[in-house]
Amino acid sequence: MSEARQAVASRLRLAREQAGLSQGQVANLLDMHRPTVSEIEAGRRRVSAEELAEFARIYEVSLDWLTGTEGEQVDENDDRVMLAARQLARLKPEDLDKVMRLLSSLRERKGRQK
C-alpha cells in the first residue's frame, strides 16, 4: 500500500473522529455500507475524487488537508498551541480520547450556534 493512500486513510479517520461521527453514520450520509468506510479508513480501498469531496464536505475539512497537500493549519509559533501539544502528548491514550470527544462536542455546539 502506498504511503499517500495510507496518509489519506489516516486523515479520513481522524477527521471523522474529530467530527464526532461513527463509521455507520458516515456510511449512511454517503449511501455506503459501514464496512466500505472501514476499508477506506484502513487504506485497503481506493477513494474516488467524488468520494473525497463528499468526505471533506461532511467533515468540514479541505480536500488539500485530506490529501496531505496542506498542513495542519496550526500556527506552530503560537505558544498556546505548543503548550497544549506538550500537555496532550503526556496524556494516557484513554484520557486523550476523552479530550478529543470533548473537543468534538465543542465543535458540534459551535456549529449549532451558527
N, C-alpha and C positions, 0 to 999 in steps of 0.2 A: 504494500500500500504506500502511496506517495506521501511525503511529508505535507504537501499542500492539502491533500484530501483530509489527512488526519487533523491538520490545523483548523480547517473549516468545520469538521465534525466536532472538535472540542469547543469551538466558539459557538456553534449552534446549541450545544448542550448548556454551556454557560449562560447564553442569552435566554434560553428557555427557563432555566432555574432562576435567573435574576428577574424574569418577567412573572415568576410565581405560577407557572403553568406546568401541568403534568404532561407526560407524553401523550396520554389519552386525550386530554383537552386540545392539544395541538393537532393531533390526528383528526379530531372532529372539525376543527376550524379549517383544516386544509383538505378535508374529504379524503383522508388517507386511513390506513389501518395503523394501529398503535405500533405493531412490530416494524412497520416501514420507518416510522420516526426513530425507533430504537436502532435499526440498521444504519440509518443515516448518521445518527449521533455516534455510532461505533466506527464509522468510516468504511463500512462494508458495502454501502450502496452509494452510487453517484447521485449528485443532486443537479437537476437542470437549472438553467438560469431563471426560468419562471418560478420554480420552487424556491430558489434562494431569495428572489424578490418578495415572495409571499412570507417567508420566514422573517425577513428583515422588517416587513410591514407589521407583522404580528408582534414581534419582539421590540419594535421601536428602536432598531439599530440600523446603521448604514450598511449597504452592501459592501463598501470598502472595508468596514470593520470585520464583517463576517468572512470575507475572503482574505483578510490579513494584509491588505494593501494600505491600510490606515492603522495607525497606532491606537493605543487605548484611550486617547483623548484625555489624558491626565497631565496636568502641569506638574512635572517632576520637581520643579523648583519651588512649588508650594510647600512650605514647611509642615503645614497641617496634614497634607496628603502623605508626606514621607513619615510623619509621626504615626499616622493611622496605619500605614502599611507595616511599620515595625511592630506595632502592637498586635495587629491581626496575625502576623507571622508567628507570634508566640502562643496563640490560642490552640487548644486541643481541637482536633477535627470536628468533634460534635458541637463545641462551642462556636466554631467558625460557621458551621451550618446554621446555628441559631441566629447569628449576626446577619447572615445572608438572607434568611427568611424575614428578619426584621426590616432590613433594607428594602426587600421586595414589597413588604406591606406598606412601607412609607411611600414607595414609588406608586403603588396602586392608589393610595389615598390621595396623593398629589394629582394623579390622572383623573380621579373622580371630581376633584375640585375645579378642574378646568372648565 
